């Protein structure tokens, strides 16, 4: 992506982490939801219950994202064992207290949202490890990426079982891999905020301690801008040894479609030249680590996707592309300009789906898994009215869910380890301290919380929906391996002006429990005000969540309001 150059010394304050410390020293929260456990935890208030779904045939377990994962056949039906005619007495529960619209809100009416969840899958899955962070390759040399850094461990742990992807513009311009302690070549150049860095086997070992601490995975990029297949193979060999199964893929070069435009290669460099070099790299890398897939082409131009998918390489391939939907920086395309009106529009939601579906075509034709290893609202440099906003958090959640529903198994949001003050404003995380003087703290911006809402969900199969109304609301439904169903509603209506949406939800079985977690914000433009369950932290553990307001025990029809400007994860058992 085009580099996000910060304003040197520019103010970019980020509030300290707020809210209760729900899980100090956290690693992973478990999604264990049983009627008995929930009733014990929530012994108060109104009579509404946990849910337990018992199937005649239990659903197939959903694998973590991998290049060998196969989607379920389109339209696979399932059955829900009917609840007994005489239901046990509903346990006492406590309702979730949603944040309401701001005082004085004009309360513009929103058309009621009707959602009918079918007892049929879409053929695509919400995989474990969907959400990731994309960082520059030079960040591998940053000592903060360590399992011994509790701030980094805590922050990364809020993204489920995350993928850390290393690449970006740095890899072909100011990154130097060496296992022999060589001096950095003189042709590489950087600046104060983007220095040239050498990365060594010791750096990989250190990063692996972070992966072990958060149970994460990693994807790397090798330098193609400075052609050297042997050096790439050497890095691959050490990476495979350091990371083992946590290494899920390596990309050759970052956005090679831009090499000629940026002067990294001569003006004649194109798809044919790239594929010739790719084959040489792939052969050298296969010789030392045949089990590591090649991920590519990692471009934002559609013409490169098909030729990569059709190219024969000795190792497995994964198709990847980059996507920054609002990158018409000067407004040549008015609908692509990074402004709030575009970010919150249905047009952006629909256009992004169309763009990503086009990328899926060559992948599906070749039987390849598809990743988006680098994305964000915009690739335009510096701040704009979309950066650091609650609207970007809503977008992040919807973008990830819609990508997974299309069949994309990895989505990594481009970020930076530069300080919050003066650093790239689109980054999901940033470090504390004065500009370029990190103090060890790691902070999260609004878009991080949208990512966390999706990352903390257990894997499952998407279900077909019939929906109507709701204004700018985008619903999704996922069936988990234990038979429970999560319904996620990204309510992108204006939190300052729009009334709560009245939701009528038809489930494929009679729900015995229904709980929820919710991300909120006071306005589209709010910075540092995005909360999950009332705190600037990942959500409350599933077994401790409160009951959906108005939940009807033993019914397949549920009605409840949802506040505008929220992402709500509802979980039902039968």
C-alpha positions in Angstrom: 0.0 0.0 0.0 1.1 3.6 -0.4 3.0 4.5 2.8 1.1 6.3 5.6 3.7 9.0 6.3 3.0 10.6 9.7 3.3 14.3 10.4 6.6 14.5 12.4 5.8 15.5 15.9 2.2 16.0 15.1 -0.3 15.6 18.0 -2.2 12.3 17.9 -3.3 11.8 21.5 -4.9 8.5 22.4 -6.7 8.1 25.7 -5.3 5.5 28.1 -7.1 2.2 28.2 -10.3 2.7 30.2 -12.9 0.6 31.9 -12.5 -2.3 34.2 -9.6 -4.7 33.8 -11.8 -7.7 33.0 -9.1 -10.2 32.5 -5.6 -9.2 33.6 -2.8 -11.2 32.0 -5.4 -12.6 29.6 -4.7 -15.1 27.0 -7.8 -16.7 25.5 -11.4 -16.6 26.5 -13.4 -19.7 26.0 -16.8 -19.8 24.4 -18.6 -22.2 26.7 -22.3 -21.5 26.9 -24.5 -23.9 28.7 -27.9 -23.2 30.2 -26.8 -24.5 33.6 -23.7 -22.4 33.8 -25.3 -19.2 32.6 -28.2 -19.6 35.0 -25.8 -19.9 37.8 -23.9 -16.9 36.8 -26.9 -14.7 36.1 -29.0 -15.4 39.1 -31.1 -12.2 39.2 -33.8 -10.2 37.4 -36.3 -11.4 34.8 -37.2 -14.9 33.6 -35.4 -15.4 30.3 -33.0 -18.1 29.5 -29.9 -19.6 28.1 -30.2 -21.6 24.9 -29.4 -25.2 24.1 -29.6 -26.6 20.6 -29.6 -30.3 20.2 -29.2 -31.6 16.7 -30.0 -35.0 15.3 -26.8 -34.8 13.4 -24.1 -32.7 15.0 -22.4 -30.2 12.6 -19.0 -30.8 11.2 -16.3 -29.1 13.2 -15.0 -25.9 11.5 -11.2 -26.0 10.9 -8.8 -23.1 11.5 -8.0 -21.2 8.3 -5.6 -23.3 6.1 -4.9 -23.7 2.5 -6.4 -27.1 2.7 -9.7 -26.1 4.2 -12.8 -26.8 2.1 -16.1 -25.0 2.4 -19.2 -26.9 3.1 -21.4 -27.7 0.1 -23.7 -24.8 -0.7 -27.1 -25.0 0.8 -26.4 -27.9 3.3 -29.5 -28.3 5.5 -29.4 -29.2 9.1 -32.1 -30.1 11.7 -32.8 -29.0 15.2 -34.2 -31.5 17.6 -37.6 -30.1 18.8 -37.7 -28.8 22.3 -39.8 -31.0 24.6 -43.4 -30.0 24.9 -43.1 -29.5 28.6 -40.1 -27.1 29.0 -38.4 -26.9 32.4 -39.0 -23.8 34.3 -37.0 -20.9 32.9 -34.1 -19.9 35.1 -33.8 -16.4 36.4 -31.5 -14.2 34.3 -30.3 -10.6 34.1 -31.0 -8.6 30.9 -28.3 -6.7 29.1 -28.7 -2.9 29.5 -28.0 -1.4 26.1 -26.5 2.1 25.8 -29.2 4.4 24.4 -29.0 7.3 22.0 -27.4 10.5 23.2 -29.6 12.8 25.2 -31.5 15.2 22.9 -31.2 12.9 19.9 -33.8 13.7 17.2 -34.6 9.9 17.1 -35.1 9.6 13.3 -37.2 6.5 12.8 -35.5 3.4 11.4 -37.5 0.8 9.5 -37.9 -2.4 11.6 -35.4 -5.1 10.9 -36.8 -8.6 10.1 -34.3 -11.5 10.1 -35.2 -15.1 9.3 -32.4 -17.6 9.9 -32.7 -20.6 7.7 -31.7 -24.2 8.7 -29.3 -24.2 5.8 -25.7 -23.2 5.4 -24.3 -20.9 2.8 -21.3 -23.1 2.0 -18.9 -20.7 3.6 -17.4 -20.6 7.1 -16.3 -18.2 9.8 -12.8 -19.6 10.3 -10.6 -19.5 13.4 -7.9 -17.0 12.9 -9.8 -14.8 10.4 -8.6 -11.6 11.9 -5.0 -10.4 11.7 -2.7 -7.5 11.9 -0.5 -6.5 8.9 2.8 -4.9 9.8 5.8 -3.7 7.9 8.5 -6.4 7.4 11.0 -4.1 9.2 8.8 -4.5 12.3 10.3 -8.0 12.7 13.3 -6.2 14.2 11.2 -4.3 16.8 12.0 -5.7 20.3 8.5 -4.9 21.5 7.2 -7.9 19.5 8.0 -10.4 22.3 6.2 -12.8 24.5 8.0 -11.0 27.4 6.1 -7.8 26.6 2.9 -7.9 28.6 1.4 -4.8 26.9 1.9 -6.4 23.4 0.6 -9.8 24.6 -2.5 -8.3 26.1 -3.3 -6.2 23.0 -2.7 -8.9 20.4 -4.7 -11.4 22.6 -7.8 -9.4 22.1 -7.8 -10.5 18.4 -8.6 -14.1 19.0 -6.0 -16.4 17.5 -4.5 -13.7 15.3 -2.4 -13.8 12.2 0.5 -11.5 12.2 1.5 -10.7 8.6 4.7 -8.9 7.9 5.2 -7.1 4.5 4.2 -3.7 3.4 6.2 -1.3 1.3 9.2 -1.7 3.6 10.0 -5.3 2.5 11.2 -4.3 -1.0 12.8 -1.0 -0.1 14.4 -0.9 3.4 14.3 -4.5 4.7 17.4 -6.7 4.7 17.4 -10.3 5.8 20.7 -11.8 6.9 21.7 -14.9 8.7 25.4 -14.2 8.4 25.6 -10.7 10.0 26.3 -8.9 6.7 26.2 -5.1 6.5 23.1 -3.5 5.1 23.6 -2.8 1.4 24.0 0.9 0.4 21.2 0.8 -2.1 18.6 0.6 0.7 17.4 3.9 2.1 14.8 5.1 4.6 14.1 8.1 6.8 13.7 8.9 10.5 10.2 7.4 10.8 10.9 4.5 8.4 14.5 3.4 8.9 16.3 0.6 7.1 16.5 -2.4 9.3 18.3 -5.8 9.1 16.4 -8.8 10.4 18.1 -11.9 11.7 17.2 -15.4 12.9 17.3 -14.1 16.5 14.5 -11.7 15.6 12.4 -14.6 14.3 13.0 -16.5 17.5 11.9 -13.5 19.5 8.7 -13.0 17.5 7.9 -16.6 18.0 7.7 -16.1 21.7 4.9 -13.6 21.1 3.1 -16.0 18.8 3.3 -18.7 21.5 2.0 -16.3 24.1 -1.1 -15.4 22.1 -1.4 -18.7 20.2 -1.0 -16.8 17.0 0.2 -17.5 13.5 2.5 -15.7 11.1 2.8 -14.9 7.4 5.9 -13.4 5.9 7.0 -11.5 2.8 10.4 -11.8 1.1 12.1 -9.0 -0.8 11.4 -9.2 -4.6 12.3 -5.5 -5.3 16.0 -6.5 -5.0 16.0 -9.8 -6.8 17.7 -12.5 -4.7 16.0 -16.0 -4.6 18.8 -17.5 -2.6 18.4 -14.9 0.2 14.6 -15.5 0.2 15.2 -19.2 0.5 17.6 -18.6 3.4 14.9 -16.6 5.2 12.3 -19.2 4.5 14.5 -21.9 5.9 15.1 -20.1 9.2 11.4 -19.0 9.4 10.2 -22.6 9.0 12.6 -23.7 11.8 11.6 -20.8 14.1 7.9 -20.9 13.7 7.0 -24.5 12.7 3.3 -24.9 12.0 2.6 -21.3 13.0 4.1 -20.2 9.7 1.1 -20.4 7.3 2.5 -18.7 4.2 5.1 -16.5 2.5 4.6 -13.9 -0.2 7.2 -13.0 -2.8 7.3 -9.2 -2.9 4.7 -6.6 -1.8 2.3 -5.3 -4.5 4.6 -6.1 -7.5 2.0 -4.5 -9.8 3.4 -1.1 -8.4 7.1 -1.8 -9.0 7.3 -0.1 -12.4 5.1 2.9 -11.2 7.2 3.6 -8.2 10.6 3.1 -10.0 11.5 0.0 -8.0 11.9 -1.8 -11.4 12.0 -0.5 -14.9 9.0 0.6 -16.8 8.6 -2.7 -18.6 8.2 -4.8 -15.5 4.8 -6.5 -15.5 2.9 -9.7 -15.0 5.1 -11.8 -17.2 8.4 -10.7 -15.5 6.8 -11.2 -12.1 5.7 -14.7 -12.8 9.2 -15.7 -14.2 10.8 -14.4 -11.0 8.1 -15.9 -8.8 8.9 -19.4 -10.2 12.6 -18.9 -9.4 11.8 -17.9 -5.9 9.3 -20.6 -5.4 11.7 -23.3 -6.5 14.4 -22.1 -4.2 12.0 -21.8 -1.2 10.5 -25.2 -1.9 13.9 -26.8 -1.7 14.3 -25.8 1.9 10.7 -25.7 3.1 8.3 -27.6 0.8 5.5 -27.4 3.4 5.2 -23.6 3.4 2.6 -22.2 1.0 3.2 -19.4 -1.4 0.7 -16.5 -0.9 0.2 -14.2 -3.8 0.2 -12.1 -5.9 -0.7 -9.6 -3.1 -1.7 -6.9 -5.6 -4.5 -4.4 -5.8 -4.9 -4.7 -9.6 -7.3 -7.4 -10.7 -5.4 -8.3 -13.9 -2.7 -10.0 -11.8 -5.0 -12.4 -9.9 -5.9 -14.9 -12.7 -2.3 -15.4 -14.0 -1.1 -16.1 -10.4 -3.9 -18.6 -9.9 -3.0 -20.4 -13.1 0.7 -20.5 -12.6 2.1 -23.9 -11.6 4.4 -23.9 -8.5 5.8 -26.9 -6.6 4.3 -25.8 -3.3 0.7 -25.0 -2.3 -0.6 -21.6 -3.4 -3.0 -19.2 -1.7 -4.5 -16.3 -3.7 -4.2 -12.9 -2.0 -5.0 -9.4 -2.9 -4.9 -6.0 -1.1 -8.0 -3.7 -0.7 -8.3 -0.2 0.5 -11.8 0.8 -0.7 -11.7 4.6 -0.1 -8.4 5.5 -1.7 -9.4 8.2 -4.2 -7.3 10.6 -2.2 -8.0 13.7 -4.3 -11.6 12.7 -5.0 -11.3 11.8 -8.7 -13.8 9.1 -7.8 -16.3 10.8 -5.5 -17.5 7.5 -4.1 -14.0 6.4 -3.4 -12.9 9.5 -1.4 -12.1 8.9 2.3 -14.9 10.9 3.8 -17.4 9.9 6.5 -20.4 9.8 4.1 -18.8 7.2 2.0 -17.5 5.1 4.9 -21.0 4.8 6.4 -22.8 4.2 3.1 -24.5 1.0 1.8 -22.8 1.7 -1.5 -19.4 1.0 0.1 -20.7 -2.2 1.7 -22.1 -3.4 -1.7 -19.1 -2.3 -3.8 -16.6 -4.0 -1.5 -18.6 -7.2 -1.8 -18.5 -6.9 -5.6 -14.7 -6.2 -5.7 -13.9 -9.1 -3.4 -16.2 -11.5 -5.3 -14.3 -10.7 -8.4 -11.1 -11.8 -6.7 -12.7 -15.0 -5.6 -13.5 -16.1 -9.2 -9.9 -17.1 -10.2 -9.3 -18.6 -6.8 -12.5 -20.8 -7.0 -11.7 -21.8 -10.5 -8.3 -23.0 -9.4 -9.4 -24.4 -6.1 -7.4 -21.9 -4.0 -8.0 -20.4 -0.6 -8.2 -16.6 -0.7 -6.7 -14.1 1.7 -6.7 -10.3 2.1 -3.4 -9.9 3.9 -3.5 -6.1 3.8 -6.6 -3.9 4.1 -7.9 -0.7 5.7 -10.4 2.0 5.0 -8.0 4.0 2.9 -4.4 4.0 1.6 -4.3 7.7 1.5 -1.5 9.2 3.6 -2.1 11.1 6.8 -5.3 11.8 8.6 -8.8 12.2 7.1 -12.3 12.3 8.5 -12.5 8.5 8.6 -9.4 7.8 10.7 -9.6 6.8 14.3 -13.4 7.1 14.3 -16.1 4.9 15.7 -17.4 4.6 12.1 -14.1 2.8 11.2 -14.8 0.3 14.0 -18.3 -0.4 12.5 -16.7 -0.8 9.1 -14.0 -3.1 10.3 -16.5 -5.6 11.8 -18.7 -5.6 8.8 -15.8 -5.8 6.3 -14.4 -8.9 8.2 -17.7 -10.7 8.5 -18.7 -10.0 4.9 -15.3 -11.2 3.6 -15.6 -14.5 5.5 -19.2 -15.0 4.3 -17.9 -14.6 0.7 -15.3 -17.4 1.5 -12.2 -15.3 2.3 -10.3 -17.0 5.2 -7.8 -14.3 6.3 -8.3 -10.6 6.7 -5.3 -8.6 8.1 -5.8 -4.9 8.8 -2.6 -2.8 8.1 -1.2 -1.3 11.2 2.0 0.2 12.6 4.2 0.1 15.7 5.0 3.8 15.5 3.9 6.0 18.4 0.3 7.1 18.6 1.5 10.7 18.5 2.5 11.4 14.9 2.1 7.8 13.8 -0.2 6.5 11.0 -3.8 7.3 12.1 -5.3 4.3 10.4 -3.4 1.8 12.5 -5.5 -0.4 14.8 -2.7 -0.3 17.4 0.0 2.1 18.3 2.6 2.7 21.0 2.7 5.3 23.8 5.3 8.0 24.2 6.5 11.1 22.4 6.8 10.9 18.6 9.2 8.1 17.7 10.1 7.6 21.4 7.9 4.6 22.4 7.5 4.2 26.2 6.4 0.5 26.2 2.7 1.1 26.3 0.5 -0.4 23.5 -2.9 1.3 22.8 -5.8 0.4 20.7 -7.8 2.6 18.4 -11.5 2.4 17.5 -11.1 0.0 14.6 -9.3 -2.5 16.8 -12.6 -3.0 18.8 -14.5 -3.8 15.6 -11.9 -6.4 14.7 -12.0 -7.8 18.3 -15.8 -8.3 18.1 -15.4 -10.7 15.2 -12.1 -12.3 16.3 -13.5 -13.4 19.6 -16.4 -15.4 18.0 -15.9 -19.1 17.7 -15.7 -20.6 14.2 -18.7 -21.9 12.5 -20.7 -22.2 9.3 -22.6 -19.2 7.9 -26.4 -19.7 7.6 -28.7 -18.3 4.9 -30.8 -15.3 5.9 -33.9 -13.7 4.7 -33.8 -10.0 5.8 -35.8 -6.9 5.3 -35.6 -3.3 6.6 -33.3 -2.0 9.2 -31.8 0.9 7.3 -28.0 0.5 7.3 -28.1 -2.7 9.3 -26.1 -5.8 8.1 -27.0 -9.1 9.7 -25.0 -12.4 9.7 -25.7 -15.8 11.3 -23.2 -18.5 12.2 -23.8 -22.0 13.5 -21.1 -23.3 15.8 -19.9 -26.9 16.4 -21.9 -27.1 19.6 -25.1 -26.4 17.8 -25.5 -22.9 19.1 -26.2 -20.0 16.7 -24.7 -16.6 16.7 -26.5 -13.7 15.0 -24.4 -10.6 14.5 -26.0 -7.3 13.5 -23.8 -4.5 12.4 -26.2 -1.6 13.0 -24.5 1.1 10.9 -27.3 3.6 11.4 -26.3 7.0 12.8 -25.8 6.7 16.6 -26.4 10.5 17.1 -29.6 10.7 15.2 -31.3 7.4 14.5 -33.7 5.5 16.8 -33.0 2.0 17.8 -34.0 -0.6 15.3 -36.9 -2.9 16.3 -35.7 -6.4 15.5 -37.8 -9.4 14.8 -35.6 -12.5 14.6 -36.9 -15.9 13.4 -34.6 -18.8 14.5 -34.6 -22.3 13.2 -35.4 -23.7 16.6 -36.9 -22.8 20.0 -34.3 -20.9 21.9 -33.7 -21.8 25.5 -31.0 -19.2 26.1 -30.1 -15.9 24.4 -27.1 -13.7 25.4 -25.4 -10.8 23.9 -22.2 -8.7 23.7 -22.3 -5.2 22.1 -19.8 -2.6 20.8 -21.0 1.0 21.1 -20.0 4.5 20.3 -21.6 7.9 20.8 -21.2 9.1 17.2 -19.7 8.2 13.9 -16.9 10.7 14.5 -16.1 9.8 18.1 -12.4 9.0 18.7 -11.3 6.9 21.6 -14.9 6.4 22.6 -15.6 2.9 21.2 -16.5 0.4 23.9 -17.3 -3.2 24.2 -19.8 -4.1 26.9 -19.2 -0.7 28.5 -15.4 -0.8 28.6 -12.4 -0.2 26.3 -11.5 -3.9 26.3 -12.4 -7.1 24.6 -15.9 -8.4 25.3 -17.1 -10.1 28.5 -16.5 -13.9 28.4 -19.3 -15.7 26.7 -20.3 -17.7 29.8 -20.8 -14.4 31.7 -22.8 -12.5 29.2 -26.2 -11.1 30.0 -29.5 -12.0 28.4 -31.0 -10.3 25.3 -33.6 -7.7 26.3 -37.1 -9.1 25.8 -35.9 -12.7 25.3 -38.7 -15.2 25.1 -37.9 -18.6 26.6 -38.7 -21.6 24.4 -39.6 -19.5 21.4 -38.2 -19.4 17.9 -39.3 -15.8 17.5 -37.4 -13.1 19.4 -38.1 -9.4 19.4 -35.7 -6.7 20.8 -34.4 -3.3 20.0 -30.8 -2.6 18.9 -29.2 0.8 19.4 -27.8 2.6 16.3 -24.1 2.6 15.7 -23.5 -0.8 17.3 -22.1 -4.2 16.6 -24.1 -6.9 18.5 -23.2 -10.5 18.8 -26.3 -12.5 20.0 -25.8 -16.2 20.9 -28.7 -18.7 21.1 -28.8 -22.3 22.3 -31.8 -24.6 21.7 
